[in-house]
Amino acid sequence: DQAEATIAAFSGELAENFFGLATLINNAEFLARALQAVIVGEREDEGTQKLLRALYGHCLPDLVLQVIEPGDSLPEGHPAAGKGQTGGKATAYLCRGATCSLPITDPAELERALST
């Protein structure tokens, strides 16, 4: 909300000072289109590590990564709020905007999802 308010506050200046607001424009784009990867699992768990390696194997300049412990929660309003593990396994969710993927527990499936 604060980021959107900041972008709105300066958006009227675009016609007058485009170059001075290039970083603001880039950040507005990042806010709107970032790929949010959420992995629910204990950080040191082998399943979590395999999912992380699948992510790290891709060039994802717009990636926002969060690893949350089972039982922890994301803030209300986050697209993956309320999502947890599937079958007690480390589980990944890929979110863009307000939409998240189905739960992913297999690193090969995560690789495929990231390649499309």
Biopython code that builds the backbone (N, CA, C, O; Angstrom):
import numpy as np
from Bio.PDB.StructureBuilder import StructureBuilder

atoms = [
    (1, "ASP", "N", (0.824, -1.200, 0.000)),
    (1, "ASP", "CA", (0.000, 0.000, 0.000)),
    (1, "ASP", "C", (0.867, 1.262, 0.000)),
    (1, "ASP", "O", (0.565, 2.235, -0.691)),
    (2, "GLN", "N", (1.946, 1.231, 0.784)),
    (2, "GLN", "CA", (2.820, 2.402, 0.841)),
    (2, "GLN", "C", (3.532, 2.626, -0.491)),
    (2, "GLN", "O", (3.687, 3.763, -0.935)),
    (3, "ALA", "N", (3.959, 1.544, -1.120)),
    (3, "ALA", "CA", (4.626, 1.669, -2.419)),
    (3, "ALA", "C", (3.673, 2.236, -3.452)),
    (3, "ALA", "O", (4.049, 3.116, -4.225)),
    (4, "GLU", "N", (2.443, 1.742, -3.475)),
    (4, "GLU", "CA", (1.454, 2.256, -4.423)),
    (4, "GLU", "C", (1.134, 3.716, -4.155)),
    (4, "GLU", "O", (0.940, 4.487, -5.095)),
    (5, "ALA", "N", (1.075, 4.108, -2.890)),
    (5, "ALA", "CA", (0.814, 5.511, -2.544)),
    (5, "ALA", "C", (1.959, 6.409, -3.008)),
    (5, "ALA", "O", (1.729, 7.522, -3.481)),
    (6, "THR", "N", (3.183, 5.924, -2.871)),
    (6, "THR", "CA", (4.343, 6.709, -3.314)),
    (6, "THR", "C", (4.324, 6.873, -4.830)),
    (6, "THR", "O", (4.572, 7.966, -5.339)),
    (7, "ILE", "N", (4.035, 5.807, -5.544)),
    (7, "ILE", "CA", (3.961, 5.883, -7.008)),
    (7, "ILE", "C", (2.867, 6.853, -7.428)),
    (7, "ILE", "O", (3.079, 7.670, -8.325)),
    (8, "ALA", "N", (1.712, 6.778, -6.803)),
    (8, "ALA", "CA", (0.608, 7.685, -7.135)),
    (8, "ALA", "C", (0.975, 9.133, -6.850)),
    (8, "ALA", "O", (0.604, 10.027, -7.611)),
    (9, "ALA", "N", (1.697, 9.373, -5.765)),
    (9, "ALA", "CA", (2.056, 10.740, -5.384)),
    (9, "ALA", "C", (2.947, 11.413, -6.423)),
    (9, "ALA", "O", (2.844, 12.621, -6.636)),
    (10, "PHE", "N", (3.817, 10.645, -7.068)),
    (10, "PHE", "CA", (4.751, 11.226, -8.023)),
    (10, "PHE", "C", (4.334, 11.031, -9.480)),
    (10, "PHE", "O", (5.011, 11.531, -10.379)),
    (11, "SER", "N", (3.255, 10.329, -9.729)),
    (11, "SER", "CA", (2.885, 10.017, -11.105)),
    (11, "SER", "C", (2.559, 11.261, -11.921)),
    (11, "SER", "O", (2.742, 11.246, -13.139)),
    (12, "GLY", "N", (2.094, 12.310, -11.314)),
    (12, "GLY", "CA", (1.786, 13.542, -12.037)),
    (12, "GLY", "C", (3.018, 14.238, -12.588)),
    (12, "GLY", "O", (2.909, 15.065, -13.493)),
    (13, "GLU", "N", (4.169, 13.919, -12.063)),
    (13, "GLU", "CA", (5.418, 14.539, -12.504)),
    (13, "GLU", "C", (5.997, 13.915, -13.769)),
    (13, "GLU", "O", (6.946, 14.447, -14.343)),
    (14, "LEU", "N", (5.439, 12.800, -14.204)),
    (14, "LEU", "CA", (6.018, 12.084, -15.344)),
    (14, "LEU", "C", (6.110, 12.942, -16.600)),
    (14, "LEU", "O", (7.109, 12.880, -17.316)),
    (15, "ALA", "N", (5.102, 13.725, -16.871)),
    (15, "ALA", "CA", (5.114, 14.551, -18.076)),
    (15, "ALA", "C", (6.190, 15.634, -18.010)),
    (15, "ALA", "O", (6.698, 16.064, -19.046)),
    (16, "GLU", "N", (6.539, 16.074, -16.811)),
    (16, "GLU", "CA", (7.511, 17.155, -16.638)),
    (16, "GLU", "C", (8.946, 16.656, -16.457)),
    (16, "GLU", "O", (9.893, 17.325, -16.870)),
    (17, "ASN", "N", (9.108, 15.478, -15.836)),
    (17, "ASN", "CA", (10.440, 15.048, -15.435)),
    (17, "ASN", "C", (10.583, 13.537, -15.567)),
    (17, "ASN", "O", (10.789, 12.838, -14.575)),
    (18, "PHE", "N", (10.475, 13.045, -16.771)),
    (18, "PHE", "CA", (10.544, 11.607, -17.008)),
    (18, "PHE", "C", (11.863, 11.007, -16.531)),
    (18, "PHE", "O", (11.854, 9.981, -15.851)),
    (19, "PHE", "N", (12.991, 11.617, -16.868)),
    (19, "PHE", "CA", (14.292, 11.036, -16.544)),
    (19, "PHE", "C", (14.531, 10.976, -15.040)),
    (19, "PHE", "O", (15.146, 10.030, -14.548)),
    (20, "GLY", "N", (14.068, 11.945, -14.331)),
    (20, "GLY", "CA", (14.245, 11.962, -12.881)),
    (20, "GLY", "C", (13.416, 10.906, -12.170)),
    (20, "GLY", "O", (13.662, 10.601, -11.003)),
    (21, "LEU", "N", (12.439, 10.351, -12.864)),
    (21, "LEU", "CA", (11.560, 9.352, -12.255)),
    (21, "LEU", "C", (11.732, 7.965, -12.855)),
    (21, "LEU", "O", (10.872, 7.104, -12.671)),
    (22, "ALA", "N", (12.822, 7.735, -13.566)),
    (22, "ALA", "CA", (13.043, 6.432, -14.201)),
    (22, "ALA", "C", (13.062, 5.298, -13.179)),
    (22, "ALA", "O", (12.500, 4.232, -13.427)),
    (23, "THR", "N", (13.696, 5.517, -12.045)),
    (23, "THR", "CA", (13.747, 4.475, -11.014)),
    (23, "THR", "C", (12.359, 4.210, -10.450)),
    (23, "THR", "O", (12.003, 3.066, -10.168)),
    (24, "LEU", "N", (11.584, 5.262, -10.289)),
    (24, "LEU", "CA", (10.215, 5.086, -9.811)),
    (24, "LEU", "C", (9.396, 4.266, -10.810)),
    (24, "LEU", "O", (8.615, 3.402, -10.412)),
    (25, "ILE", "N", (9.573, 4.531, -12.093)),
    (25, "ILE", "CA", (8.856, 3.780, -13.128)),
    (25, "ILE", "C", (9.281, 2.306, -13.092)),
    (25, "ILE", "O", (8.437, 1.413, -13.169)),
    (26, "ASN", "N", (10.579, 2.059, -12.975)),
    (26, "ASN", "CA", (11.067, 0.677, -12.903)),
    (26, "ASN", "C", (10.495, -0.040, -11.680)),
    (26, "ASN", "O", (10.105, -1.205, -11.766)),
    (27, "ASN", "N", (10.445, 0.642, -10.569)),
    (27, "ASN", "CA", (9.925, 0.020, -9.361)),
    (27, "ASN", "C", (8.415, -0.200, -9.430)),
    (27, "ASN", "O", (7.907, -1.169, -8.865)),
    (28, "ALA", "N", (7.704, 0.672, -10.105)),
    (28, "ALA", "CA", (6.262, 0.470, -10.295)),
    (28, "ALA", "C", (6.032, -0.786, -11.141)),
    (28, "ALA", "O", (5.127, -1.573, -10.864)),
    (29, "GLU", "N", (6.850, -0.961, -12.163)),
    (29, "GLU", "CA", (6.761, -2.159, -13.001)),
    (29, "GLU", "C", (7.073, -3.411, -12.186)),
    (29, "GLU", "O", (6.378, -4.420, -12.298)),
    (30, "PHE", "N", (8.115, -3.343, -11.371)),
    (30, "PHE", "CA", (8.481, -4.472, -10.520)),
    (30, "PHE", "C", (7.348, -4.811, -9.552)),
    (30, "PHE", "O", (7.030, -5.985, -9.358)),
    (31, "LEU", "N", (6.745, -3.801, -8.951)),
    (31, "LEU", "CA", (5.637, -4.013, -8.023)),
    (31, "LEU", "C", (4.473, -4.711, -8.718)),
    (31, "LEU", "O", (3.828, -5.579, -8.129)),
    (32, "ALA", "N", (4.204, -4.341, -9.947)),
    (32, "ALA", "CA", (3.056, -4.894, -10.664)),
    (32, "ALA", "C", (3.322, -6.293, -11.221)),
    (32, "ALA", "O", (2.394, -7.096, -11.323)),
    (33, "ARG", "N", (4.576, -6.602, -11.585)),
    (33, "ARG", "CA", (4.836, -7.831, -12.337)),
    (33, "ARG", "C", (5.803, -8.811, -11.678)),
    (33, "ARG", "O", (6.140, -9.827, -12.286)),
    (34, "ALA", "N", (6.252, -8.543, -10.476)),
    (34, "ALA", "CA", (7.235, -9.417, -9.833)),
    (34, "ALA", "C", (6.700, -10.835, -9.680)),
    (34, "ALA", "O", (5.510, -11.047, -9.449)),
    (35, "LEU", "N", (7.592, -11.788, -9.812)),
    (35, "LEU", "CA", (7.262, -13.183, -9.551)),
    (35, "LEU", "C", (7.556, -13.430, -8.080)),
    (35, "LEU", "O", (8.701, -13.327, -7.640)),
    (36, "GLN", "N", (6.524, -13.753, -7.331)),
    (36, "GLN", "CA", (6.694, -14.063, -5.925)),
    (36, "GLN", "C", (6.705, -15.575, -5.763)),
    (36, "GLN", "O", (5.720, -16.249, -6.066)),
    (37, "ALA", "N", (7.818, -16.098, -5.286)),
    (37, "ALA", "CA", (7.925, -17.529, -5.000)),
    (37, "ALA", "C", (7.890, -17.691, -3.494)),
    (37, "ALA", "O", (8.696, -17.106, -2.771)),
    (38, "VAL", "N", (6.954, -18.485, -3.038)),
    (38, "VAL", "CA", (6.822, -18.770, -1.612)),
    (38, "VAL", "C", (7.048, -20.265, -1.430)),
    (38, "VAL", "O", (6.375, -21.088, -2.050)),
    (39, "ILE", "N", (7.992, -20.597, -0.584)),
    (39, "ILE", "CA", (8.227, -21.999, -0.239)),
    (39, "ILE", "C", (7.869, -22.173, 1.223)),
    (39, "ILE", "O", (8.411, -21.495, 2.097)),
    (40, "VAL", "N", (6.949, -23.091, 1.476)),
    (40, "VAL", "CA", (6.547, -23.398, 2.841)),
    (40, "VAL", "C", (7.292, -24.668, 3.245)),
    (40, "VAL", "O", (7.011, -25.753, 2.736)),
    (41, "GLY", "N", (8.236, -24.520, 4.156)),
    (41, "GLY", "CA", (9.041, -25.648, 4.616)),
    (41, "GLY", "C", (10.168, -25.159, 5.490)),
    (41, "GLY", "O", (10.545, -23.989, 5.438)),
    (42, "GLU", "N", (10.704, -26.050, 6.290)),
    (42, "GLU", "CA", (11.852, -25.698, 7.119)),
    (42, "GLU", "C", (13.056, -25.463, 6.215)),
    (42, "GLU", "O", (13.341, -26.272, 5.332)),
    (43, "ARG", "N", (13.753, -24.370, 6.431)),
    (43, "ARG", "CA", (14.841, -23.950, 5.540)),
    (43, "ARG", "C", (15.876, -25.063, 5.326)),
    (43, "ARG", "O", (16.356, -25.231, 4.205)),
    (44, "GLU", "N", (16.223, -25.807, 6.341)),
    (44, "GLU", "CA", (17.259, -26.825, 6.225)),
    (44, "GLU", "C", (16.736, -28.172, 5.721)),
    (44, "GLU", "O", (17.527, -29.087, 5.494)),
    (45, "ASP", "N", (15.438, -28.311, 5.546)),
    (45, "ASP", "CA", (14.843, -29.551, 5.066)),
    (45, "ASP", "C", (15.314, -29.826, 3.633)),
    (45, "ASP", "O", (15.408, -28.909, 2.817)),
    (46, "GLU", "N", (15.608, -31.099, 3.335)),
    (46, "GLU", "CA", (16.094, -31.459, 1.997)),
    (46, "GLU", "C", (15.091, -31.093, 0.901)),
    (46, "GLU", "O", (15.491, -30.647, -0.174)),
    (47, "GLY", "N", (13.788, -31.277, 1.161)),
    (47, "GLY", "CA", (12.774, -30.917, 0.173)),
    (47, "GLY", "C", (12.768, -29.429, -0.120)),
    (47, "GLY", "O", (12.622, -29.020, -1.272)),
    (48, "THR", "N", (12.927, -28.613, 0.921)),
    (48, "THR", "CA", (13.012, -27.157, 0.744)),
    (48, "THR", "C", (14.245, -26.801, -0.067)),
    (48, "THR", "O", (14.181, -25.966, -0.969)),
    (49, "GLN", "N", (15.371, -27.435, 0.252)),
    (49, "GLN", "CA", (16.619, -27.155, -0.464)),
    (49, "GLN", "C", (16.521, -27.526, -1.941)),
    (49, "GLN", "O", (17.054, -26.815, -2.793)),
    (50, "LYS", "N", (15.853, -28.621, -2.247)),
    (50, "LYS", "CA", (15.683, -29.019, -3.654)),
    (50, "LYS", "C", (14.831, -28.008, -4.405)),
    (50, "LYS", "O", (15.129, -27.681, -5.554)),
    (51, "LEU", "N", (13.770, -27.506, -3.768)),
    (51, "LEU", "CA", (12.938, -26.483, -4.422)),
    (51, "LEU", "C", (13.738, -25.199, -4.624)),
    (51, "LEU", "O", (13.620, -24.553, -5.665)),
    (52, "LEU", "N", (14.553, -24.827, -3.635)),
    (52, "LEU", "CA", (15.384, -23.630, -3.769)),
    (52, "LEU", "C", (16.390, -23.788, -4.911)),
    (52, "LEU", "O", (16.602, -22.854, -5.684)),
    (53, "ARG", "N", (17.007, -24.962, -5.020)),
    (53, "ARG", "CA", (17.960, -25.181, -6.120)),
    (53, "ARG", "C", (17.265, -25.073, -7.473)),
    (53, "ARG", "O", (17.846, -24.569, -8.435)),
    (54, "ALA", "N", (16.023, -25.545, -7.548)),
    (54, "ALA", "CA", (15.271, -25.410, -8.801)),
    (54, "ALA", "C", (15.069, -23.936, -9.148)),
    (54, "ALA", "O", (15.172, -23.553, -10.313)),
    (55, "LEU", "N", (14.784, -23.113, -8.147)),
    (55, "LEU", "CA", (14.631, -21.672, -8.387)),
    (55, "LEU", "C", (15.955, -21.031, -8.776)),
    (55, "LEU", "O", (16.016, -20.242, -9.719)),
    (56, "TYR", "N", (17.016, -21.373, -8.046)),
    (56, "TYR", "CA", (18.320, -20.759, -8.284)),
    (56, "TYR", "C", (18.898, -21.129, -9.640)),
    (56, "TYR", "O", (19.815, -20.463, -10.120)),
    (57, "GLY", "N", (18.382, -22.173, -10.261)),
    (57, "GLY", "CA", (18.865, -22.590, -11.567)),
    (57, "GLY", "C", (18.312, -21.760, -12.717)),
    (57, "GLY", "O", (18.625, -22.027, -13.878)),
    (58, "HIS", "N", (17.497, -20.759, -12.410)),
    (58, "HIS", "CA", (16.887, -19.909, -13.445)),
    (58, "HIS", "C", (17.287, -18.456, -13.231)),
    (58, "HIS", "O", (17.475, -18.013, -12.099)),
    (59, "CYS", "N", (17.411, -17.733, -14.312)),
    (59, "CYS", "CA", (17.628, -16.291, -14.238)),
    (59, "CYS", "C", (16.256, -15.640, -14.041)),
    (59, "CYS", "O", (15.446, -15.589, -14.966)),
    (60, "LEU", "N", (16.009, -15.147, -12.838)),
    (60, "LEU", "CA", (14.714, -14.571, -12.488)),
    (60, "LEU", "C", (14.924, -13.189, -11.872)),
    (60, "LEU", "O", (14.837, -13.035, -10.654)),
    (61, "PRO", "N", (15.201, -12.180, -12.707)),
    (61, "PRO", "CA", (15.505, -10.859, -12.160)),
    (61, "PRO", "C", (14.333, -10.206, -11.434)),
    (61, "PRO", "O", (14.528, -9.263, -10.668)),
    (62, "ASP", "N", (13.119, -10.699, -11.668)),
    (62, "ASP", "CA", (11.960, -10.105, -11.005)),
    (62, "ASP", "C", (11.456, -10.981, -9.854)),
    (62, "ASP", "O", (10.288, -10.896, -9.476)),
    (63, "LEU", "N", (12.334, -11.823, -9.296)),
    (63, "LEU", "CA", (11.938, -12.773, -8.256)),
    (63, "LEU", "C", (11.934, -12.126, -6.873)),
    (63, "LEU", "O", (12.873, -11.425, -6.494)),
    (64, "VAL", "N", (10.868, -12.375, -6.137)),
    (64, "VAL", "CA", (10.797, -12.082, -4.708)),
    (64, "VAL", "C", (10.581, -13.434, -4.038)),
    (64, "VAL", "O", (9.534, -14.055, -4.223)),
    (65, "LEU", "N", (11.551, -13.892, -3.268)),
    (65, "LEU", "CA", (11.513, -15.219, -2.670)),
    (65, "LEU", "C", (11.267, -15.120, -1.171)),
    (65, "LEU", "O", (11.896, -14.324, -0.474)),
    (66, "GLN", "N", (10.344, -15.939, -0.690)),
    (66, "GLN", "CA", (10.094, -16.049, 0.738)),
    (66, "GLN", "C", (10.052, -17.517, 1.107)),
    (66, "GLN", "O", (9.353, -18.303, 0.467)),
    (67, "VAL", "N", (10.794, -17.889, 2.134)),
    (67, "VAL", "CA", (10.718, -19.234, 2.702)),
    (67, "VAL", "C", (10.094, -19.067, 4.074)),
    (67, "VAL", "O", (10.632, -18.371, 4.934)),
    (68, "ILE", "N", (8.960, -19.708, 4.267)),
    (68, "ILE", "CA", (8.278, -19.601, 5.559)),
    (68, "ILE", "C", (8.171, -20.975, 6.197)),
    (68, "ILE", "O", (7.978, -21.984, 5.518)),
    (69, "GLU", "N", (8.296, -20.992, 7.489)),
    (69, "GLU", "CA", (8.205, -22.228, 8.253)),
    (69, "GLU", "C", (6.764, -22.735, 8.245)),
    (69, "GLU", "O", (5.827, -21.938, 8.216)),
    (70, "PRO", "N", (6.584, -24.049, 8.270)),
    (70, "PRO", "CA", (5.220, -24.580, 8.393)),
    (70, "PRO", "C", (4.568, -24.003, 9.652)),
    (70, "PRO", "O", (5.191, -23.933, 10.711)),
    (71, "GLY", "N", (3.342, -23.606, 9.524)),
    (71, "GLY", "CA", (2.627, -23.007, 10.649)),
    (71, "GLY", "C", (2.729, -21.495, 10.696)),
    (71, "GLY", "O", (1.887, -20.842, 11.313)),
    (72, "ASP", "N", (3.749, -20.917, 10.052)),
    (72, "ASP", "CA", (3.836, -19.454, 9.962)),
    (72, "ASP", "C", (2.889, -18.997, 8.866)),
    (72, "ASP", "O", (2.438, -19.802, 8.051)),
    (73, "SER", "N", (2.594, -17.726, 8.847)),
    (73, "SER", "CA", (1.673, -17.234, 7.830)),
    (73, "SER", "C", (2.196, -15.951, 7.205)),
    (73, "SER", "O", (2.995, -15.225, 7.797)),
    (74, "LEU", "N", (1.736, -15.699, 6.026)),
    (74, "LEU", "CA", (2.041, -14.462, 5.323)),
    (74, "LEU", "C", (0.983, -13.431, 5.690)),
    (74, "LEU", "O", (-0.103, -13.798, 6.138)),
    (75, "PRO", "N", (1.278, -12.153, 5.510)),
    (75, "PRO", "CA", (0.291, -11.125, 5.860)),
    (75, "PRO", "C", (-0.970, -11.219, 5.016)),
    (75, "PRO", "O", (-0.929, -11.643, 3.861)),
    (76, "GLU", "N", (-2.078, -10.823, 5.598)),
    (76, "GLU", "CA", (-3.324, -10.737, 4.833)),
    (76, "GLU", "C", (-3.072, -9.867, 3.613)),
    (76, "GLU", "O", (-2.341, -8.879, 3.687)),
    (77, "GLY", "N", (-3.667, -10.226, 2.515)),
    (77, "GLY", "CA", (-3.477, -9.473, 1.283)),
    (77, "GLY", "C", (-2.390, -10.057, 0.393)),
    (77, "GLY", "O", (-2.376, -9.798, -0.810)),
    (78, "HIS", "N", (-1.475, -10.845, 0.965)),
    (78, "HIS", "CA", (-0.475, -11.520, 0.129)),
    (78, "HIS", "C", (-1.205, -12.620, -0.635)),
    (78, "HIS", "O", (-2.045, -13.308, -0.056)),
    (79, "PRO", "N", (-0.907, -12.802, -1.912)),
    (79, "PRO", "CA", (-1.649, -13.805, -2.685)),
    (79, "PRO", "C", (-1.516, -15.225, -2.141)),
    (79, "PRO", "O", (-2.395, -16.051, -2.388)),
    (80, "ALA", "N", (-0.446, -15.535, -1.408)),
    (80, "ALA", "CA", (-0.266, -16.881, -0.861)),
    (80, "ALA", "C", (-0.653, -16.966, 0.620)),
    (80, "ALA", "O", (-0.354, -17.959, 1.284)),
    (81, "ALA", "N", (-1.305, -15.947, 1.126)),
    (81, "ALA", "CA", (-1.732, -15.977, 2.536)),
    (81, "ALA", "C", (-2.644, -17.172, 2.765)),
    (81, "ALA", "O", (-3.557, -17.429, 1.980)),
    (82, "GLY", "N", (-2.390, -17.897, 3.842)),
    (82, "GLY", "CA", (-3.217, -19.044, 4.182)),
    (82, "GLY", "C", (-2.822, -20.338, 3.495)),
    (82, "GLY", "O", (-3.409, -21.384, 3.772)),
    (83, "LYS", "N", (-1.841, -20.291, 2.607)),
    (83, "LYS", "CA", (-1.420, -21.510, 1.914)),
    (83, "LYS", "C", (-0.359, -22.214, 2.755)),
    (83, "LYS", "O", (0.418, -21.565, 3.456)),
    (84, "GLY", "N", (-0.331, -23.523, 2.682)),
    (84, "GLY", "CA", (0.611, -24.293, 3.491)),
    (84, "GLY", "C", (1.201, -25.437, 2.715)),
    (84, "GLY", "O", (1.179, -25.458, 1.485)),
    (85, "GLN", "N", (1.732, -26.393, 3.453)),
    (85, "GLN", "CA", (2.351, -27.559, 2.837)),
    (85, "GLN", "C", (1.288, -28.517, 2.316)),
    (85, "GLN", "O", (0.146, -28.528, 2.777)),
    (86, "THR", "N", (1.696, -29.311, 1.351)),
    (86, "THR", "CA", (0.847, -30.361, 0.804)),
    (86, "THR", "C", (1.466, -31.697, 1.196)),
    (86, "THR", "O", (2.622, -31.974, 0.875)),
    (87, "GLY", "N", (0.700, -32.510, 1.882)),
    (87, "GLY", "CA", (1.184, -33.831, 2.271)),
    (87, "GLY", "C", (2.386, -33.807, 3.181)),
    (87, "GLY", "O", (3.157, -34.767, 3.203)),
    (88, "GLY", "N", (2.572, -32.726, 3.942)),
    (88, "GLY", "CA", (3.711, -32.623, 4.845)),
    (88, "GLY", "C", (5.039, -32.383, 4.158)),
    (88, "GLY", "O", (6.085, -32.446, 4.803)),
    (89, "LYS", "N", (5.018, -32.107, 2.854)),
    (89, "LYS", "CA", (6.239, -31.859, 2.080)),
    (89, "LYS", "C", (6.451, -30.361, 1.891)),
    (89, "LYS", "O", (5.502, -29.578, 1.923)),
    (90, "ALA", "N", (7.710, -29.977, 1.695)),
    (90, "ALA", "CA", (8.006, -28.597, 1.319)),
    (90, "ALA", "C", (7.211, -28.283, 0.058)),
    (90, "ALA", "O", (7.174, -29.081, -0.879)),
    (91, "THR", "N", (6.580, -27.121, 0.042)),
    (91, "THR", "CA", (5.648, -26.783, -1.032)),
    (91, "THR", "C", (5.935, -25.382, -1.542)),
    (91, "THR", "O", (6.108, -24.450, -0.756)),
    (92, "ALA", "N", (5.984, -25.238, -2.853)),
    (92, "ALA", "CA", (6.221, -23.936, -3.484)),
    (92, "ALA", "C", (4.934, -23.428, -4.120)),
    (92, "ALA", "O", (4.104, -24.198, -4.604)),
    (93, "TYR", "N", (4.797, -22.108, -4.101)),
    (93, "TYR", "CA", (3.721, -21.416, -4.801)),
    (93, "TYR", "C", (4.367, -20.303, -5.607)),
    (93, "TYR", "O", (5.192, -19.554, -5.083)),
    (94, "LEU", "N", (4.002, -20.187, -6.871)),
    (94, "LEU", "CA", (4.471, -19.102, -7.730)),
    (94, "LEU", "C", (3.315, -18.140, -7.934)),
    (94, "LEU", "O", (2.247, -18.532, -8.406)),
    (95, "CYS", "N", (3.528, -16.881, -7.579)),
    (95, "CYS", "CA", (2.446, -15.895, -7.628)),
    (95, "CYS", "C", (2.849, -14.705, -8.484)),
    (95, "CYS", "O", (3.973, -14.211, -8.398)),
    (96, "ARG", "N", (1.923, -14.257, -9.304)),
    (96, "ARG", "CA", (2.048, -12.994, -10.042)),
    (96, "ARG", "C", (0.778, -12.221, -9.775)),
    (96, "ARG", "O", (-0.324, -12.747, -9.938)),
    (97, "GLY", "N", (0.926, -10.981, -9.369)),
    (97, "GLY", "CA", (-0.252, -10.205, -9.005)),
    (97, "GLY", "C", (-0.982, -10.894, -7.867)),
    (97, "GLY", "O", (-0.371, -11.260, -6.863)),
    (98, "ALA", "N", (-2.272, -11.071, -8.018)),
    (98, "ALA", "CA", (-3.090, -11.670, -6.971)),
    (98, "ALA", "C", (-3.344, -13.153, -7.194)),
    (98, "ALA", "O", (-4.176, -13.746, -6.508)),
    (99, "THR", "N", (-2.631, -13.765, -8.154)),
    (99, "THR", "CA", (-2.884, -15.158, -8.512)),
    (99, "THR", "C", (-1.660, -16.017, -8.232)),
    (99, "THR", "O", (-0.535, -15.650, -8.572)),
    (100, "CYS", "N", (-1.900, -17.187, -7.596)),
    (100, "CYS", "CA", (-0.820, -18.132, -7.311)),
    (100, "CYS", "C", (-1.064, -19.446, -8.041)),
    (100, "CYS", "O", (-2.190, -19.802, -8.388)),
    (101, "SER", "N", (0.029, -20.140, -8.254)),
    (101, "SER", "CA", (-0.054, -21.472, -8.859)),
    (101, "SER", "C", (-0.662, -22.450, -7.863)),
    (101, "SER", "O", (-0.831, -22.144, -6.683)),
    (102, "LEU", "N", (-0.982, -23.619, -8.365)),
    (102, "LEU", "CA", (-1.327, -24.719, -7.483)),
    (102, "LEU", "C", (-0.077, -25.084, -6.684)),
    (102, "LEU", "O", (1.024, -24.700, -7.078)),
    (103, "PRO", "N", (-0.209, -25.801, -5.589)),
    (103, "PRO", "CA", (0.974, -26.183, -4.812)),
    (103, "PRO", "C", (1.907, -27.088, -5.624)),
    (103, "PRO", "O", (1.461, -27.971, -6.356)),
    (104, "ILE", "N", (3.210, -26.843, -5.473)),
    (104, "ILE", "CA", (4.231, -27.608, -6.181)),
    (104, "ILE", "C", (5.182, -28.207, -5.152)),
    (104, "ILE", "O", (5.801, -27.478, -4.377)),
    (105, "THR", "N", (5.299, -29.535, -5.142)),
    (105, "THR", "CA", (6.204, -30.202, -4.201)),
    (105, "THR", "C", (7.377, -30.880, -4.904)),
    (105, "THR", "O", (8.357, -31.245, -4.255)),
    (106, "ASP", "N", (7.289, -31.050, -6.204)),
    (106, "ASP", "CA", (8.315, -31.739, -6.978)),
    (106, "ASP", "C", (9.227, -30.713, -7.660)),
    (106, "ASP", "O", (8.740, -29.872, -8.416)),
    (107, "PRO", "N", (10.544, -30.766, -7.406)),
    (107, "PRO", "CA", (11.452, -29.805, -8.043)),
    (107, "PRO", "C", (11.375, -29.815, -9.571)),
    (107, "PRO", "O", (11.495, -28.760, -10.195)),
    (108, "ALA", "N", (11.177, -30.987, -10.186)),
    (108, "ALA", "CA", (11.076, -31.050, -11.657)),
    (108, "ALA", "C", (9.832, -30.316, -12.130)),
    (108, "ALA", "O", (9.857, -29.657, -13.170)),
    (109, "GLU", "N", (8.752, -30.423, -11.381)),
    (109, "GLU", "CA", (7.530, -29.696, -11.732)),
    (109, "GLU", "C", (7.742, -28.190, -11.577)),
    (109, "GLU", "O", (7.241, -27.403, -12.379)),
    (110, "LEU", "N", (8.486, -27.795, -10.543)),
    (110, "LEU", "CA", (8.802, -26.380, -10.361)),
    (110, "LEU", "C", (9.644, -25.882, -11.525)),
    (110, "LEU", "O", (9.422, -24.781, -12.028)),
    (111, "GLU", "N", (10.604, -26.685, -11.953)),
    (111, "GLU", "CA", (11.427, -26.332, -13.128)),
    (111, "GLU", "C", (10.546, -26.085, -14.352)),
    (111, "GLU", "O", (10.731, -25.105, -15.072)),
    (112, "ARG", "N", (9.586, -26.983, -14.580)),
    (112, "ARG", "CA", (8.686, -26.832, -15.730)),
    (112, "ARG", "C", (7.856, -25.562, -15.604)),
    (112, "ARG", "O", (7.681, -24.840, -16.586)),
    (113, "ALA", "N", (7.349, -25.282, -14.426)),
    (113, "ALA", "CA", (6.525, -24.091, -14.214)),
    (113, "ALA", "C", (7.334, -22.821, -14.464)),
    (113, "ALA", "O", (6.800, -21.842, -14.985)),
    (114, "LEU", "N", (8.597, -22.828, -14.102)),
    (114, "LEU", "CA", (9.444, -21.658, -14.297)),
    (114, "LEU", "C", (9.872, -21.491, -15.755)),
    (114, "LEU", "O", (10.248, -20.395, -16.169)),
    (115, "SER", "N", (9.817, -22.559, -16.521)),
    (115, "SER", "CA", (10.249, -22.507, -17.926)),
    (115, "SER", "C", (9.122, -22.070, -18.858)),
    (115, "SER", "O", (9.373, -21.814, -20.035)),
    (116, "THR", "N", (7.901, -21.980, -18.367)),
    (116, "THR", "CA", (6.798, -21.592, -19.254)),
    (116, "THR", "C", (6.485, -20.139, -19.138)),
    (116, "THR", "O", (5.583, -19.646, -19.815)),
]
sb = StructureBuilder()
sb.init_structure("model")
sb.init_model(0)
sb.init_chain("A")
sb.init_seg("    ")
for serial, (resi, resn, name, xyz) in enumerate(atoms, 1):
    if name == "N":
        sb.init_residue(resn, " ", resi, " ")
    sb.init_atom(name, np.array(xyz, "f"), 0.0, 1.0, " ", f" {name:<3s}", serial, name[0])
structure = sb.get_structure()
